[in-house]
Amino acid sequence: MYYMGFSYWECYNIPLRYRIWFIQRLNKELSRNSEKQNTPTRAAHQNDPQTRALLGLNRAEAPARLRRFT
C-alpha cells in the first residue's frame, strides 16, 4: 500500500473487502499509467525539422530563453 499512503498497520487493520478494493484500484491506476506512457504523443511525431516545416510550425528565430548574446 505504498502508493496509497498507508502504513503497514493501517493496511493490516483495514477490513478485507476494502483492502481488495484498494488493490484493484491501484492495479487499474498503474495499468492506465503504463498504457499512457506506451502511446506516442503528438509532440514526438512532429519534432523533426521536415515535418515542422511542412506544417508551418517552424520558427524564424529561436525562443528568447535559448538565444545567446555573445
Residue pairs with C-beta under 8 A, 6 or more apart in sequence:
1 7
1 8
1 10
1 11
1 22
1 26
3 26
3 29
3 30
4 22
4 26
6 14
6 22
11 19
14 22
45 51
46 52
46 55
46 57
49 58
52 58
61 67
